[in-house]
Amino acid sequence: MTPTDTSLAKAESFGPTPSPEQALFDMPDVWLGAMVPKRWARRAVTRNAIKRQIYNVSACFYDRLPVAAHVVRLRTTFDRKQFISATSEALKLAVRQELEQLFERAVRPEVSA
């Protein structure tokens, strides 16, 4: 979940400008999806626990997120030697801290240079 590239690109720089005819969603709202690949979290209980954390933390930021479809994707593994239990408090805390940093970055207004 922590990207290795710290540069932030504006969404407008990728692909064509959206138009109402191309809209995937009928209503203007904040949409959120969670992707936790088996590659990074082998046990289903771990994947489900991480997804629950994603949805719980995102609820705290919902009012401040831009109206768009957002996807949170696990990009690296959590070390099974460090987090032995799939539902340990240590894993929940680590996931929550990373998610809070991610969502803080997502809701932070862009600073013009």
N, C-alpha and C positions, 0 to 999 in steps of 0.2 A: 504494500500500500504506500510505501514511501518511495517516490520516484527518485531515480539516480540523477536525472537531469533536473536541475533546479530552475531552469528557465521556464517562465510562464508565457505561453502564447495565447493571444486573444482568439476567441472562438471564430471571429469574423475572418481570420486569415486562412481558414480551412474551408475549401469547397465554395459552392455558389451561395449567394445570399438567399435565405429562405423566403418563400412567398406563401400566402394563404392557400394557394392551389397545391403546394407541396407539403402542407402540414400533415404530420403523422398523427397528431392528437387534435381532436376536435375542440377541446376546451383549453384556454390559456391557464396553465396551472404548473405547479412544480411536480415533476414526475421523478421518481427515484427507483433505480434498479440496483441489485447487488449481484456481483459475479464472484464466486469463490470456487475456482477450479480445483478439481480433484488432484491435479498436479502439485498444488501448493498446500492443500489440506486434505490428507488422505482419508481421514475418518469422517463419516457423515455427521457425527455428533459435533465435530470441530467446525465443519462448514456451516452447520445450522447455528451454532453458537455465535460465529463471526457474523453471519447474516443478521441475527437478532440484534447484535451490537450495532451494526450499520443502521438498521431501521430505528433503533432507540436513540442513538446519537443524532441522527438526521432529524428526528422529531423536534429536538431542541433548537435546531437551526432553520426549520422549515420556513418561518416567517421572513427570514433574511436571505434565503436562497433566491437567485434570479429565476424568473419564470422560464423554465426550460426542462428538457429531459436530461437527467443526470444519471451516470452509471458509476458506481464505486466497484472497483475490481481489485482483488488481492493479486499483487504482482510478485510477491516473494513468500517463501515459506516461513512459518514460525518454527524455530528449532524445537524438535520433539524432545531433545535432551534437556532443554531449559524448561519447557512447558509439558511435563509428563502427562498430566490429565487434560483431556479435551475441554473440560469445563472448569478448569482451575481458576481461582481468583486472580492469580498472576497473569494468566492468558487474557482474561476479561479486561484487566486493568491495562495491559499493554495494547490490546486492540482499541480500547476506548481512548487512550491517550493519542494514538496515531490518528484515529478518526476525528478527534476534536481538532487536532492540528490541520488535518485535511479540510474539514468544513470551515474552520476559521479562515483558511486561505481562499476557500471558494466564495465566502461572503464578504471578504475584504474588498472595498472599492478599489478599482484600478487607479493608480497614481500616475498622472500625466507628467511626463518629463519635460 
